[in-house]
């Protein structure tokens, strides 16, 4: 019997999704069991903006350190929480991707049915530059609370308490915890493009651990892998980070892959958008590279802080 020791953040969502993922992985490899090894990451302890605190890496560093120290032999990450330029190293590798959940965002409010239903001056809580830019583009009359953070439970409670009029949450997280939300309105990806990697769980282990790698490969979903590699390649080539307002979704449409992506000025006043269809037999990495090139050719660098854009 092989035991997976899965490093896991201690939040309710992380615990539930890791248990679900562990059960799925074991169902694909008979003779494998798992247990959780819980960690509180620095990202969980930060109350304010992640961007000012140094970025998304706060959610993964302690868990990655546990892999290196052998406190755990597998980590399961929300792909959208992984820094765009830090997915693999000489020691660590992404060995698989689980089937993708719903990548969409959900509008949450106790009083209002949709973004359009919000009155002028309504306060919407989100620390995501992408969500904030999209909201500002759609409704420049809204007030955005950029310090609004916390677990799913914390953010929902803040809405219930009236700290904000509304917030946006990932549909995948809500589905995983089985949360039935008051006035929850799913925002279609066609109208509100999700984050790169949203809804995808990545399996990370030591590069030299051939046993765990084989288990991850048995659980790998080829479609989730193709989309993840295409989206992450685009993000890396754009130098995207937690200061950037980048959205993208690679998904099958009528049996063929289609990649839609946008880069927004942080205040929502300008953006570039590109949609590409896959070429015959085009590898995911090449597809993602072609999208990054198309966005940059369309002027995306003007809106990317890592490429010298202003924070307007």
C-alpha positions in Angstrom: 0.0 0.0 0.0 1.3 3.4 -1.0 0.3 6.3 1.2 0.1 9.8 -0.2 0.8 12.5 2.4 -1.0 15.4 0.8 0.1 18.9 1.9 -3.0 21.1 2.4 -3.9 24.6 3.6 -6.2 24.4 6.7 -9.1 26.4 5.3 -12.4 24.6 4.9 -12.3 24.8 1.1 -8.7 23.5 0.9 -9.5 20.6 3.2 -12.7 19.6 1.3 -11.2 19.9 -2.1 -8.0 18.0 -1.1 -10.1 15.2 0.4 -12.2 15.0 -2.8 -9.0 15.1 -4.9 -7.3 12.5 -2.8 -10.3 10.1 -3.2 -10.3 10.7 -7.0 -6.6 10.0 -7.3 -6.8 6.8 -5.2 -9.8 5.6 -7.4 -7.5 5.8 -10.4 -4.6 3.8 -8.7 -5.7 0.7 -6.7 -3.6 0.1 -3.6 -3.1 3.8 -2.9 -4.3 5.6 0.2 -4.0 9.2 1.4 -4.0 11.4 4.5 -3.8 15.2 4.8 -0.9 17.1 6.3 -2.3 20.6 7.2 -0.4 23.9 7.0 -1.4 27.5 7.6 0.2 29.4 4.8 1.3 33.0 4.9 -1.3 33.8 2.3 -4.0 32.7 4.8 -2.6 35.1 7.4 -2.5 38.2 5.2 -5.5 40.4 5.9 -5.0 43.0 3.2 -3.9 43.1 -0.5 -1.8 40.1 -1.7 -0.3 42.3 -4.4 1.3 44.6 -1.8 2.4 41.6 0.3 4.3 40.0 -2.5 1.8 38.0 -4.5 0.2 34.7 -4.9 3.2 32.7 -3.9 2.1 33.1 -0.3 -0.5 30.4 -0.8 2.0 27.7 -2.0 5.5 28.3 -0.5 4.9 26.5 2.8 3.3 23.5 1.1 6.2 23.4 -1.5 8.7 23.5 1.4 6.9 20.5 2.9 7.5 18.6 -0.3 11.2 19.4 -0.3 11.5 18.5 3.4 9.5 15.3 3.0 6.8 16.4 5.4 4.4 15.7 2.5 4.9 13.9 -0.8 2.1 15.5 -2.8 0.5 19.0 -3.0 -2.7 19.9 -4.6 -3.0 23.5 -5.6 -5.7 25.7 -7.2 -3.9 26.5 -10.4 -5.0 30.1 -10.3 -3.3 30.6 -7.0 0.1 29.6 -8.4 2.5 32.4 -9.5 2.6 32.7 -13.3 6.4 32.3 -13.5 6.9 29.7 -10.7 5.3 26.5 -11.7 8.2 24.1 -11.9 11.8 23.9 -10.6 14.7 21.4 -10.6 13.1 19.9 -7.4 9.4 20.2 -8.0 7.2 19.3 -10.9 3.5 19.5 -11.8 2.7 15.9 -12.5 -0.9 16.1 -13.4 -4.2 18.0 -13.5 -7.6 16.9 -12.3 -10.7 17.3 -14.4 -11.6 21.0 -14.6 -14.5 22.3 -12.6 -16.7 25.2 -13.7 -14.3 28.1 -14.4 -16.9 30.9 -14.0 -17.3 33.5 -11.3 -20.4 33.9 -9.3 -22.0 37.3 -8.2 -23.0 37.1 -4.5 -25.3 39.6 -2.7 -28.0 39.5 -0.1 -30.1 42.2 -1.8 -29.2 42.4 -5.5 -29.7 39.8 -8.2 -26.8 40.8 -10.6 -24.1 43.4 -11.3 -26.6 45.3 -13.4 -29.0 45.4 -10.5 -26.5 47.2 -8.2 -27.3 50.9 -7.5 -24.7 53.6 -8.3 -22.1 53.8 -5.5 -22.7 50.2 -4.3 -19.7 48.7 -2.6 -18.3 45.5 -4.1 -15.6 43.6 -2.3 -12.8 42.0 -4.3 -9.0 42.0 -4.0 -8.6 40.5 -7.5 -7.2 43.1 -10.1 -9.0 41.1 -12.8 -12.4 41.2 -11.1 -12.0 44.8 -10.1 -11.0 45.9 -13.7 -13.9 44.0 -15.2 -16.3 45.5 -12.7 -15.0 49.0 -13.4 -15.3 48.5 -17.1 -18.9 47.3 -16.7 -19.9 49.7 -13.9 -17.5 52.6 -13.4 -20.0 54.0 -10.8 -19.4 51.2 -8.3 -17.0 51.5 -5.3 -14.5 48.6 -5.2 -13.1 47.5 -1.8 -9.7 46.2 -2.8 -8.9 45.0 0.7 -11.7 42.5 0.8 -10.1 39.1 1.4 -10.6 35.9 3.4 -11.9 32.3 2.9 -15.1 31.6 1.1 -16.9 31.4 4.5 -15.4 34.7 5.6 -16.3 36.6 2.5 -19.8 35.3 2.4 -20.3 36.3 6.1 -18.9 39.8 5.3 -21.6 40.2 2.7 -24.3 38.9 5.1 -23.0 41.4 7.7 -23.4 44.3 5.2 -19.7 45.2 5.0 -20.1 45.2 1.3 -23.1 45.1 -1.0 -21.8 42.2 -3.1 -18.7 40.2 -3.9 -17.5 37.7 -6.6 -16.5 34.1 -5.9 -15.2 31.2 -8.0 -18.0 28.8 -8.9 -15.6 25.9 -8.6 -14.9 26.7 -4.9 -18.6 27.1 -4.1 -19.4 23.8 -5.9 -16.6 22.0 -4.0 -17.8 23.0 -0.6 -21.5 22.5 -1.6 -22.3 26.1 -0.7 -25.8 27.2 -1.7 -25.5 31.0 -1.8 -28.3 33.5 -1.4 -28.8 35.5 -4.7 -25.9 33.7 -6.3 -25.8 34.6 -10.0 -23.3 32.7 -12.3 -21.4 35.0 -14.6 -20.9 33.3 -18.0 -17.3 33.3 -19.2 -18.5 34.9 -22.4 -19.4 38.1 -20.4 -17.1 37.9 -17.5 -13.8 36.1 -18.5 -12.3 34.1 -15.6 -8.8 34.0 -14.2 -6.1 31.9 -15.9 -6.4 28.3 -14.5 -9.6 29.0 -12.6 -11.4 25.7 -11.7 -8.3 23.5 -12.2 -6.4 21.6 -9.5 -2.7 20.9 -10.1 -0.8 18.0 -8.6 2.7 18.8 -7.5 5.4 16.5 -6.3 9.2 16.0 -6.2 10.6 15.6 -9.7 12.6 12.5 -8.6 9.7 10.8 -6.9 8.8 8.4 -9.7 6.2 6.5 -7.6 4.1 9.6 -6.8 4.6 10.9 -10.3 3.1 7.7 -11.8 0.1 8.0 -9.4 -0.5 11.6 -10.5 -0.1 10.7 -14.2 -2.8 8.0 -13.8 -5.2 10.6 -12.4 -4.3 13.3 -15.0 -7.1 14.6 -17.3 -5.7 15.3 -20.8 -8.2 18.1 -21.5 -7.5 19.8 -18.2 -3.8 19.5 -19.0 -4.1 21.0 -22.5 -6.0 24.0 -21.2 -3.8 24.5 -18.2 -0.6 24.4 -20.3 -1.9 26.8 -22.9 -3.2 29.3 -20.4 -0.2 29.1 -18.1 2.2 29.5 -21.1 0.3 32.6 -22.1 0.5 34.0 -18.6 4.2 33.3 -18.2 5.0 35.0 -21.6 3.0 38.0 -20.6 5.0 38.2 -17.3 1.6 38.1 -15.5 1.5 38.4 -11.8 -0.8 39.4 -9.0 -0.6 43.1 -10.0 -2.0 42.2 -13.5 -5.6 42.2 -14.7 -5.4 39.2 -17.0 -8.3 36.9 -17.9 -8.3 33.8 -20.1 -10.1 30.6 -20.8 -9.0 27.8 -23.2 -12.0 25.4 -23.7 -13.5 23.2 -26.3 -16.1 24.7 -28.6 -17.8 22.5 -31.1 -15.1 19.9 -30.6 -12.1 22.2 -31.2 -10.1 24.2 -28.7 -10.7 27.9 -28.5 -8.7 30.4 -26.4 -10.2 33.7 -25.4 -8.0 36.1 -23.4 -8.0 39.8 -22.3 -5.7 42.2 -20.5 -7.2 45.1 -18.8 -6.0 48.5 -17.6 -6.4 48.4 -13.8 -9.0 51.1 -13.8 -11.1 49.3 -16.4 -11.0 52.1 -18.9 -9.1 50.2 -21.6 -8.3 46.6 -22.5 -7.3 44.3 -25.3 -9.1 41.1 -26.2 -8.1 38.2 -28.5 -9.9 35.0 -29.4 -8.0 32.2 -31.3 -8.9 28.8 -32.6 -6.4 26.0 -32.3 -4.5 25.0 -35.4 -4.4 21.4 -36.5 -2.3 19.3 -34.1 -1.1 22.5 -32.3 0.6 21.7 -29.0 -0.8 23.4 -26.0 2.4 25.3 -25.3 2.5 26.6 -28.9 -1.2 27.7 -28.6 -0.5 29.6 -25.4 2.5 31.2 -27.0 0.5 32.3 -30.0 -2.1 33.9 -27.7 0.6 35.8 -25.8 2.1 37.1 -29.0 -1.3 38.2 -30.3 -2.1 40.0 -27.1 1.2 41.8 -27.1 0.8 42.7 -30.7 -2.6 44.2 -29.8 -1.0 46.4 -27.2 -1.4 44.4 -24.0 2.0 45.6 -22.7 0.5 49.0 -22.1 -1.6 47.5 -19.3 1.0 45.1 -17.7 2.8 46.6 -14.7 5.7 44.1 -15.2 6.3 45.6 -18.6 6.3 49.2 -17.4 2.6 50.1 -17.5 1.3 52.6 -15.0 -1.2 51.7 -12.3 -3.9 53.9 -13.7 
